[in-house]
Every structure is written in structure tokens, then in C-alpha cells.
Amino acid sequence: MSDPDLPGLSDLFALVVDEQNNPQGIQPVPERLDEAAAGLEPESVLEALESAKDPAAAASAVFLATRAAKRGRGLAPDLEKALLHLVSDTRTAEASVGGVLQVFDLAACAFGAYFELIRLRARDVVAILGVLGACLVNPRRADLAAAAVRQFQLLFKDDPKYERASEEVAELLADAVEDPALSPSTRVRAYEAIVCGSRFSVSGRHPHPVADKVFGKQRVRGAEALVAALEGGPAKPELREYVLRNLDTIRPEAIAPLQDKGVLQLGTIPDPKDLVDLGLQAPDPAKAARASLGLKPEQVLEALKGGEDDPRVLAAVLLSPFFARRMALEALAGRLIELSASDARLDLVLGEKRALFQLGREAGLALLSLLRSAPVEIDAAALEWLFKGLDAVLSRGVNASWVPNGPVMDYLHELHSRESETKGRLQRTMQDYLTVPGRPAKARIAAFCTYRNIEAAADAWAQSAMLNPKEDPEFAGLLRTLTH
């Protein structure tokens, strides 16, 4: 049977629309796949995968592969092999689904089908090593190697052989990072897959102990290889740029030695205009990351001590998250808390472009980024600083449109994501804000305007406050204005 005898992608998928009939994506229709598979010889699906002359026919065959494996005795190994070959394919296929043109990435489709197949048999780390190799050499899909590691961990996490299998996977990736003969993009993909592996967690924020141990060890090895490539120079531009852009997370302890050796040139606190995108009127993290490599921690600390109208203070605020692992948390967090309550505004001008930055808002966001980047071992301390940061951004109140002046929602979402760990501490804190007099009215109204978007009970708490004869009249008045 030839490729054209296979059903088209349009016949296998349906368009997903929202309540207003707006396209939201596509999804395969199991009944259509079952019907198509029943009308085909399983060998024809394998033939289409192996020839793969037409990307669209090959993509259709990919979505039928699992059903072909179940119907065709002994075909599964050949189907796996054909899918594995397609994981490194760089082509795409196009098809109209529900009148909307869709693009199918052949490698990504084959990747999903490959893992569907290997789930049908005994766990085999060789199959994982094979697909990792295919992912690493695909120049179009930088995400597939990390996705393969994630799928491996989901498959093996409960297997007695999980640790040994993890060692094989992590060592293969670390070998790739160390190999100077490989392309910079392949080495980078291998390193990021190791990082993904080291962060694997079954639940919560803390990594699985085996993943942390095994992939964490190889992460250090990979990081050392990347730093060595930078230090030994001249590194290929793509690899050098990647390492410099991410050195604060790859190997922060290597920054000071590289500065001392002259590999990284020391400088002074830059003008804040050099750390922002004035067109977007927002900080540029890439610029700040690069600038931080030319600074010592004490330079940032000293700059943060300046007056709120000093542009160098804003520059130090924007730089501070990149020092999360280069100095003690308390050294930065305390000053950022103070600045988070600031109402100062700084007008930055570059040529014909200008942007107004609120120091308090940027300090609040910088503190949040700093705390998110803090090492896991100081999680308890970081959590305390998060609540202090929440107090600081709430203290700035709301504007005339009842919109918070500080990044309150950013803090609420972060703390809400940790409610199971903190046993409801955020909810208790916000209930106190709304029902217990004592805090400034502007901070309490900011709490109400934001937390009601997360917790429905906030409205009931506000009603209770308005009925409390001992309530702060200013806060009760603001609530009545807002709710009536």
C-alpha cells in the first residue's frame, strides 16, 4: 500500500473551539483513529513510516502507529525504530482542520508516539538512550531532549532500577556536554536536559531524591565543562553567549575566579538605561545578566544604599536577582524590602525614547525574582522574606482605579502556589488583613482588591469588617465605596 492510501491528517483531527466558536487548537479523534486503523493493514503504517517521503503521510502514520502495533504481531520493534528515526526529522506537514490551517512538527509527533509505544512493554533504558540521541541531534527542536528526560522519569520513578537507569541517562548527557566535537546547540541541549532531570519532582517544589542525587551530580560535571569551554577559549560564539547569559545559574561560584583571571572584565554599576528595553518600557533580563558578570556583590550592595532618586539604585535593583547565589540572601532582601515600599519614579531617556519606572514596583519584582532563585536549602528563610515582601508591596495601596501600586498579584500567586506547604498561611494572613484592625487602610484595601480574585471568602470577610463597630472607619469607608 502506498502513502496516498493513508487517511489525511484532516480526517484524523477535529478543531477545538471555545464558547464563542473561536479556534482553540486541535485534538485527535479516537473514533476516527480506530476506524482508520481498522481499514488498514498494520504493515502499511510501518511502510509509510519507513519511507516517510511525504511528511503529511508520515505524520498520519505516526498517529496510527500505536494501533498498528496492537494489531500487527511482532511489528512493535520495527515501528519503534521507524519512529525513532523520525524524532530527528526536521520537516513539518500542513493540513486544514475545520477550515483552519495547522502545522504538524514531524519530530514532535513521532516523539509522542514513540513513548506511547514503549509504555506498552517492559521498561527499557536502552529505548530512552536511543531517543535521547535522536533528540540531541535535531536542530529544530531544542526542547525534545529535556522532554525525553521528563518522560523517562515518569516511566521509571517507581521502578527498582530507577537510580541505575538515571545514572546511565545522566552520564550520556554529561558526556555530550563535555564533547567539544559536538555542536554548541547539542551541548547546550544536553546540559538543559540534565537540569530538567535534576528538578524532577513527583509533587511539591522539592526534587525527587534520586533525581536530585544523580542528575545533580552530572549537572555539576556539565557546568564545569561549560565553564571550562568559556575559560579555555576561544569558545564558539553560540556556546560562549549561552554560558555568559546563564552563568549566574550554571556555576555562580565560578564568576569571582573568572573575574580574577580577567576572563570576565570588571566594571562599574551601569546606567539603568543600559539594563532596560525602552521600546517595551521594561527591564531586559539578558542585559542585566551580562552586566552582573562584571560586578562584585559588594558593588551592588553599596549602590542599593543610595537615595531613592539616584539612578544607580534602580540599576542595582535590576541587577540584584542575578546575585541570588553569590551572596547571603539577607544582604539583598532587607534593602529590597525597604525599596519595595517606595513611591519614587525615575524617568529614563535614550534619544527619542523615554520610559517611566516606579522604583517600588521594580524593587518588589526584583525581590520576588531573587527569592524564586534562592537555593532550596534556604526555602524556609525565603518564605519568610516572601511574606515580608507581600507586606511591603501592599503598603503602597491602590491608585484611583483601585489597581495596586505594587506587584501584589505576583506575590499572591507565588504564595498561593505554596499553600499546601505552608498549611494555608497565606489565607490566614489575608483574612487578618481584612478582618483585624491595625494595619494601614490603604494596605488593607489593596489586599481586598487583589485577594478576592483568588479566594471567594474575601468578600465575606470584607462584609464582616464593615459590620464590625470597632473597625477602622477609613477602611470600612473604602470597602463601602468599592462594593456598593
C-alpha positions as CSV (number, residue, x, y, z in Angstrom):
1,M,0.0,0.0,0.0
2,S,1.4,3.4,-0.9
3,D,1.4,6.6,1.2
4,P,-1.6,8.2,-0.5
5,D,-3.8,5.3,0.7
6,L,-3.4,6.6,4.3
7,P,-6.1,8.9,5.7
8,G,-5.1,12.6,5.7
9,L,-4.4,14.5,8.9
10,S,-7.6,16.4,8.3
11,D,-9.6,13.2,8.7
12,L,-8.0,12.3,12.0
13,F,-8.3,15.6,13.9
14,A,-11.0,17.9,15.0
15,L,-10.9,21.6,15.7
16,V,-11.5,22.7,19.3
17,V,-13.4,25.9,19.8
18,D,-14.5,27.9,22.8
19,E,-18.0,29.1,23.7
20,Q,-17.7,31.9,21.2
21,N,-16.7,29.4,18.5
22,N,-13.1,30.8,18.4
23,P,-10.5,28.1,17.4
24,Q,-8.5,27.0,20.5
25,G,-6.5,24.2,18.9
26,I,-6.9,20.7,17.6
27,Q,-7.1,17.2,19.0
28,P,-7.1,13.7,17.5
29,V,-10.4,11.9,17.5
30,P,-10.1,8.4,18.9
31,E,-13.1,7.1,16.9
32,R,-11.6,8.3,13.7
33,L,-8.2,6.8,14.5
34,D,-9.9,3.5,15.4
35,E,-11.8,3.4,12.1
36,A,-8.8,4.4,10.0
37,A,-6.6,1.8,11.7
38,A,-9.2,-0.9,11.2
39,G,-9.3,-0.2,7.5
40,L,-5.5,-0.5,7.0
41,E,-3.1,-3.4,7.1
42,P,-0.7,-2.7,10.0
43,E,2.2,-3.2,7.7
44,S,1.1,-0.3,5.6
45,V,1.5,2.1,8.5
46,L,5.1,0.8,9.0
47,E,5.8,1.2,5.3
48,A,4.7,4.9,5.5
49,L,6.8,5.5,8.5
50,E,9.9,3.9,7.0
51,S,9.6,5.6,3.6
52,A,8.5,9.0,5.0
53,K,8.8,10.6,1.6
54,D,5.7,12.7,2.2
55,P,5.7,14.4,5.6
56,A,1.9,14.6,5.7
57,A,1.5,10.8,5.1
58,A,4.3,10.1,7.6
59,A,2.5,12.2,10.2
60,S,-0.7,10.4,9.6
61,A,1.1,7.1,10.1
62,V,2.7,8.4,13.3
63,F,-0.8,8.8,14.8
64,L,-1.8,5.3,13.8
65,A,1.4,3.6,14.9
66,T,0.2,2.6,18.4
67,R,-2.9,1.0,16.9
68,A,-0.9,-0.8,14.3
69,A,1.4,-2.2,17.0
70,K,-1.5,-3.6,18.8
71,R,-3.0,-5.2,15.7
72,G,0.2,-6.4,13.9
73,R,2.0,-9.2,15.7
74,G,5.7,-8.6,16.0
75,L,5.6,-5.1,14.4
76,A,6.2,-3.1,17.5
77,P,10.1,-3.2,17.4
78,D,10.1,-2.0,13.7
79,L,7.5,0.7,14.4
80,E,9.6,1.9,17.3
81,K,12.7,2.0,15.1
82,A,10.9,4.0,12.4
83,L,9.5,6.5,14.9
84,L,12.9,6.9,16.5
85,H,14.3,7.8,13.1
86,L,11.6,10.5,12.6
87,V,12.4,12.1,16.0
88,S,15.5,13.7,14.3
89,D,13.5,14.7,11.3
90,T,13.3,18.5,10.7
91,R,10.3,18.6,8.4
92,T,6.7,19.8,9.1
93,A,3.4,18.9,7.5
94,E,0.4,21.1,6.9
95,A,-3.3,20.2,6.9
96,S,-6.6,22.1,7.1
97,V,-8.6,21.0,10.2
98,G,-12.1,22.5,10.4
99,G,-11.1,25.1,7.9
100,V,-8.0,26.3,9.8
101,L,-4.5,25.6,8.5
102,Q,-2.5,23.6,11.0
103,V,1.2,22.8,11.1
104,F,2.4,19.4,12.4
105,D,6.0,19.1,13.5
106,L,7.0,15.6,12.4
107,A,9.7,15.1,15.1
108,A,7.4,16.2,18.0
109,C,4.6,13.9,16.7
110,A,7.0,11.0,16.4
111,F,8.3,11.7,19.9
112,G,4.9,11.3,21.4
113,A,4.0,8.2,19.5
114,Y,7.4,6.6,20.4
115,F,6.7,7.0,24.1
116,E,3.2,5.7,23.7
117,L,4.7,2.5,22.2
118,I,7.4,1.9,24.8
119,R,4.8,2.3,27.5
120,L,3.2,-0.9,26.2
121,R,6.2,-3.1,27.0
122,A,8.7,-3.7,29.8
123,R,10.7,-0.6,30.8
124,D,14.0,-0.5,28.9
125,V,16.6,2.2,29.4
126,V,18.2,1.4,26.0
127,A,15.0,2.8,24.4
128,I,15.4,6.0,26.4
129,L,19.1,6.4,25.4
130,G,18.1,5.9,21.8
131,V,15.5,8.6,21.8
132,L,17.8,11.0,23.7
133,G,20.4,10.7,21.0
134,A,17.8,11.4,18.3
135,C,16.6,14.5,20.3
136,L,20.0,15.9,20.8
137,V,20.8,16.0,17.0
138,N,17.5,17.6,16.0
139,P,18.5,21.2,15.2
140,R,14.9,22.4,15.1
141,R,13.5,21.2,18.5
142,A,15.7,22.3,21.4
143,D,13.0,21.1,23.8
144,L,12.8,17.4,23.0
145,A,15.9,16.2,24.9
146,A,14.5,17.7,28.2
147,A,11.1,16.3,27.4
148,A,12.6,12.9,26.9
149,V,14.3,13.0,30.3
150,R,10.9,14.0,31.8
151,Q,9.2,11.1,30.1
152,F,11.9,8.7,31.3
153,Q,11.5,9.8,34.9
154,L,7.7,9.4,34.7
155,L,8.2,5.9,33.4
156,F,10.9,4.8,35.8
157,K,10.2,6.7,39.0
158,D,8.6,3.7,40.7
159,D,11.0,1.1,39.2
160,P,13.6,-0.6,41.4
161,K,16.1,0.1,38.6
162,Y,15.3,3.9,38.6
163,E,18.6,5.0,40.2
164,R,20.8,2.9,37.9
165,A,18.8,3.9,34.8
166,S,19.1,7.5,35.9
167,E,22.9,7.2,36.1
168,E,23.0,5.9,32.5
169,V,20.8,8.7,31.2
170,A,22.6,11.4,33.1
171,E,26.1,10.2,32.2
172,L,25.2,10.1,28.5
173,L,24.0,13.7,28.7
174,A,27.1,14.8,30.6
175,D,29.3,13.1,28.1
176,A,27.6,15.2,25.4
177,V,28.1,18.4,27.3
178,E,31.8,17.6,27.6
179,D,32.4,16.7,24.0
180,P,33.9,19.6,22.1
181,A,33.4,17.8,18.8
182,L,29.6,18.3,19.2
183,S,27.8,21.4,18.0
184,P,27.3,24.1,20.6
185,S,23.5,23.7,20.3
186,T,23.8,20.0,21.0
187,R,25.9,20.6,24.1
188,V,23.5,23.2,25.4
189,R,20.5,20.9,24.8
190,A,22.3,18.1,26.7
191,Y,23.0,20.4,29.7
192,E,19.5,21.7,29.8
193,A,18.2,18.1,29.8
194,I,20.4,17.4,32.8
195,V,19.0,20.5,34.6
196,C,15.4,19.3,33.8
197,G,16.3,15.9,35.2
198,S,17.7,17.3,38.4
199,R,14.5,19.3,39.1
200,F,12.1,16.3,38.6
201,S,9.5,16.2,41.4
202,V,6.6,13.9,41.9
203,S,4.8,16.6,44.0
204,G,5.7,19.8,45.6
205,R,8.7,22.1,44.9
206,H,11.5,19.7,46.2
207,P,13.1,17.4,43.6
208,H,12.9,13.6,43.8
209,P,15.8,12.4,46.0
210,V,17.2,10.1,43.2
211,A,16.8,12.8,40.5
212,D,18.5,15.3,42.8
213,K,21.4,13.0,43.6
214,V,22.1,11.5,40.2
215,F,21.2,14.4,37.8
216,G,22.5,16.9,40.4
217,K,26.0,15.2,40.3
218,Q,26.1,15.3,36.5
219,R,24.8,18.8,36.4
220,V,27.9,19.9,38.3
221,R,30.0,18.0,35.8
222,G,28.2,19.6,32.8
223,A,28.5,23.1,34.4
224,E,32.3,22.6,34.9
225,A,32.6,21.6,31.2
226,L,30.7,24.8,30.1
227,V,32.8,27.0,32.3
228,A,36.0,25.3,31.0
229,A,34.9,26.0,27.5
230,L,34.5,29.7,28.3
231,E,37.8,29.9,30.3
232,G,39.8,27.8,27.8
233,G,38.6,30.0,24.9
234,P,38.1,30.9,22.3
235,A,34.7,29.1,22.7
236,K,32.4,29.0,19.8
237,P,30.2,32.2,19.8
238,E,26.9,30.4,20.3
239,L,28.3,28.4,23.3
240,R,30.1,31.4,24.8
241,E,26.9,33.5,24.6
242,Y,24.8,30.8,26.2
243,V,27.3,30.4,29.1
244,L,27.6,34.2,29.7
245,R,23.9,34.7,29.6
246,N,23.3,31.9,32.2
247,L,26.5,31.8,34.2
248,D,24.7,33.0,37.4
249,T,22.7,29.8,37.4
250,I,25.1,27.4,35.7
251,R,28.0,28.0,38.0
252,P,27.7,31.2,40.1
253,E,30.8,30.3,42.2
254,A,32.9,30.4,39.1
255,I,32.2,34.1,38.4
256,A,34.6,35.5,41.0
257,P,37.6,33.3,39.9
258,L,36.8,34.2,36.2
259,Q,36.8,37.9,37.2
260,D,40.1,37.5,39.0
261,K,41.7,35.8,35.9
262,G,40.5,38.5,33.6
263,V,38.1,36.2,31.7
264,L,35.3,38.4,32.9
265,Q,36.1,42.1,32.9
266,L,35.2,44.1,36.0
267,G,33.3,47.3,35.6
268,T,31.1,49.8,37.5
269,I,27.3,49.9,38.1
270,P,25.9,50.7,34.7
271,D,23.4,53.4,33.8
272,P,19.9,51.9,34.2
273,K,19.2,52.8,30.5
274,D,21.7,50.0,29.7
275,L,19.6,47.4,31.5
276,V,16.1,48.1,30.1
277,D,14.3,47.9,26.8
278,L,12.9,51.4,26.4
279,G,10.8,50.3,23.5
280,L,9.0,47.8,25.7
281,Q,9.4,50.1,28.7
282,A,10.5,47.1,30.7
283,P,13.7,45.7,32.2
284,D,15.8,43.5,29.9
285,P,16.9,40.4,31.9
286,A,19.5,39.4,29.3
287,K,21.2,42.8,29.5
288,A,21.2,42.7,33.3
289,A,22.6,39.1,33.4
290,R,25.5,40.1,31.2
291,A,26.2,43.3,33.2
292,S,26.1,41.4,36.5
293,L,29.1,39.3,35.4
294,G,31.3,42.4,35.5
295,L,30.4,43.3,39.1
296,K,31.3,42.2,42.6
297,P,28.5,41.7,45.1
298,E,29.7,44.5,47.3
299,Q,29.3,47.0,44.4
300,V,25.6,46.1,44.1
301,L,25.1,46.3,47.9
302,E,26.8,49.7,48.0
303,A,24.7,51.1,45.1
304,L,21.5,49.9,46.8
305,K,22.3,52.2,49.8
306,G,21.9,55.3,47.7
307,G,19.0,57.7,47.7
308,E,15.7,56.7,46.0
309,D,16.2,59.4,43.3
310,D,19.6,58.0,42.4
311,P,19.5,56.2,39.0
312,R,22.3,53.8,40.3
313,V,19.8,52.5,42.9
314,L,17.4,51.5,40.1
315,A,20.3,49.8,38.2
316,A,21.3,47.9,41.4
317,V,17.7,46.8,41.9
318,L,17.5,45.4,38.3
319,L,20.8,43.6,38.8
320,S,20.1,42.2,42.3
321,P,18.3,38.9,41.2
322,F,21.4,37.8,39.5
323,F,23.3,37.7,42.8
324,A,20.9,35.3,44.5
325,R,23.6,32.6,44.7
326,R,26.6,35.0,45.0
327,M,25.9,36.4,48.4
328,A,23.8,35.9,51.5
329,L,20.1,36.4,50.9
330,E,19.7,38.7,53.9
331,A,22.2,41.1,52.4
332,L,20.0,42.0,49.5
333,A,16.5,41.2,50.7
334,G,16.4,43.7,53.6
335,R,17.2,46.6,51.3
336,L,14.9,45.5,48.6
337,I,12.1,45.2,51.2
338,E,12.7,48.9,52.1
339,L,12.7,50.0,48.4
340,S,9.6,48.0,47.6
341,A,7.6,50.5,49.7
342,S,9.0,53.4,47.7
343,D,6.8,55.7,45.6
344,A,9.8,57.2,43.7
345,R,9.7,57.4,39.9
346,L,12.6,57.6,37.6
347,D,12.3,58.9,34.0
348,L,14.8,57.2,31.7
349,V,15.6,58.9,28.3
350,L,17.6,57.4,25.4
351,G,17.4,59.5,22.3
352,E,13.7,60.0,21.4
353,K,12.6,57.1,23.6
354,R,11.7,57.5,27.3
355,A,10.2,55.4,30.0
356,L,9.0,56.0,33.5
357,F,10.0,53.3,36.1
358,Q,8.5,53.0,39.5
359,L,11.3,52.1,41.9
360,G,9.0,50.4,44.4
361,R,7.4,48.2,41.8
362,E,10.8,47.2,40.3
363,A,12.2,46.5,43.8
364,G,9.2,44.3,44.6
365,L,9.6,42.3,41.4
366,A,13.4,42.1,41.9
367,L,12.9,40.7,45.4
368,L,10.4,38.1,44.1
369,S,12.8,37.0,41.4
370,L,15.6,36.8,43.9
371,L,13.6,34.7,46.3
372,R,12.5,32.3,43.5
373,S,16.2,31.8,42.5
374,A,17.3,31.2,46.1
375,P,18.8,27.7,46.8
376,V,16.3,25.1,48.0
377,E,18.2,24.6,51.3
378,I,17.1,28.1,52.4
379,D,13.5,27.7,51.4
380,A,12.3,28.4,54.9
381,A,14.1,31.8,55.1
382,A,13.0,32.7,51.5
383,L,9.4,32.0,52.5
384,E,9.6,34.5,55.4
385,W,11.1,37.1,53.1
386,L,8.2,36.5,50.6
387,F,5.7,37.4,53.3
388,K,7.7,40.5,54.2
389,G,7.7,41.4,50.6
390,L,4.0,41.0,50.4
391,D,3.6,43.4,53.3
392,A,5.8,45.9,51.6
393,V,4.0,45.9,48.2
394,L,0.6,46.0,49.9
395,S,1.7,49.1,51.9
396,R,1.8,51.1,48.7
397,G,-2.0,50.9,48.4
398,V,-4.1,51.3,45.2
399,N,-4.5,54.0,42.6
400,A,-7.7,55.9,41.7
401,S,-8.8,52.9,39.6
402,W,-8.4,50.5,42.6
403,V,-5.3,48.9,40.9
404,P,-2.5,48.1,43.3
405,N,0.6,50.4,43.1
406,G,2.9,47.4,43.7
407,P,3.1,43.9,42.2
408,V,0.7,42.4,44.7
409,M,-0.8,39.7,42.5
410,D,2.7,38.4,41.7
411,Y,3.3,37.8,45.3
412,L,-0.1,36.3,45.9
413,H,0.2,33.9,43.1
414,E,3.6,32.8,44.3
415,L,2.5,32.3,47.9
416,H,-0.8,30.7,46.8
417,S,1.2,28.1,44.9
418,R,2.8,27.1,48.2
419,E,-0.4,26.9,50.3
420,S,-0.1,23.1,50.7
421,E,3.4,23.5,52.1
422,T,2.6,26.4,54.4
423,K,-0.7,24.8,55.6
424,G,-2.9,27.8,54.5
425,R,-0.6,30.5,55.9
426,L,-1.5,32.9,53.0
427,Q,-5.2,32.6,53.6
428,R,-4.8,33.2,57.3
429,T,-2.6,36.2,56.6
430,M,-5.1,37.8,54.2
431,Q,-8.0,37.1,56.5
432,D,-6.2,39.0,59.2
433,Y,-5.6,41.9,56.8
434,L,-9.3,42.1,56.0
435,T,-10.8,41.5,59.5
436,V,-8.3,42.6,62.1
437,P,-7.9,46.4,62.5
438,G,-4.4,47.8,63.0
439,R,-2.8,47.8,59.6
440,P,-3.0,51.0,57.4
441,A,-6.2,51.2,55.5
442,K,-4.5,51.6,52.1
443,A,-2.6,48.3,52.6
444,R,-5.8,46.5,53.6
445,I,-7.8,47.8,50.6
446,A,-5.0,46.7,48.3
447,A,-5.3,43.3,50.0
448,F,-9.0,43.1,49.3
449,C,-8.8,44.3,45.7
450,T,-6.4,41.5,44.9
451,Y,-7.0,38.5,47.1
452,R,-10.7,38.4,46.2
453,N,-9.5,37.3,42.7
454,I,-8.0,34.2,44.4
455,E,-10.2,33.5,47.4
456,A,-14.0,33.9,47.2
457,A,-14.2,34.2,51.0
458,A,-12.5,37.6,50.8
459,D,-15.9,39.2,50.1
460,A,-17.4,37.6,53.1
461,W,-14.5,38.8,55.3
462,A,-15.0,42.3,53.9
463,Q,-18.7,42.3,54.8
464,S,-17.8,41.2,58.3
465,A,-15.3,44.0,58.6
466,M,-17.9,46.6,57.6
467,L,-20.3,45.3,60.3
468,N,-17.6,45.4,63.0
469,P,-18.2,48.5,65.2
470,K,-14.5,48.5,66.1
471,E,-13.4,48.6,62.5
472,D,-11.2,51.4,61.2
473,P,-13.6,53.9,59.7
474,E,-11.3,54.7,56.8
475,F,-11.0,51.1,55.8
476,A,-14.8,50.5,56.2
477,G,-15.4,53.6,54.1
478,L,-13.1,52.4,51.3
479,L,-14.8,49.0,51.3
480,R,-18.3,50.6,51.0
481,T,-17.1,52.8,48.2
482,L,-15.7,49.8,46.3
483,T,-18.5,47.3,47.0
484,H,-21.6,49.5,46.5
